């Protein structure tokens, strides 16, 4: 196999752990989002599907930040927790706009006003689109620390955290055989 064809496979092989963890955190966040959203549109917010989706996404986002910061991208956390959280919230606001926009389009443009239609448009189509955006955003813009930074931070605090991530530069550079 030529180097050009092998590079994407090598890259995928190196990030599969992050993708799997991201998927697990996202799966639990999906359940949280779904339960809250369906509970709200089947009860107190039966006429406010877009607002219900926003609330459900906000709660699932808080869980997602914790899961991704302390598990998925733990070796890429930054020392500046505030900057990381602001970037995480910003990227999730964009994700929220994607998901809520799908519900709004379905509800107001297509006239699909049933709870099932709002669920499909927001929690299936919208979440799928937002998921791809979020993974790229988290990996390249939110969790931008590196293993060396984690080691220095761990030494300063006395933590025994073991970094094991490969840097983005390593993943994108050509491999030596």
Buried (B, 14 or more C-beta within 10 A) or exposed (E): EEEEEBBEEEBEEBBEEBEEBBBEBBEBBBEBBBEBBBEBBEEEBEEEBBBBBBBBBBBBBBBBBEBBBEEBBBBBBBEEEEEBEEBBBEBBEBBBBBBBBBBBBBBEEEEBEEBEBBBBBBBEBBBEBBBEBBBEBBBEEBBBBBBEBBBEBBEEEEEEBEBEBBEBEEBEEEEEE
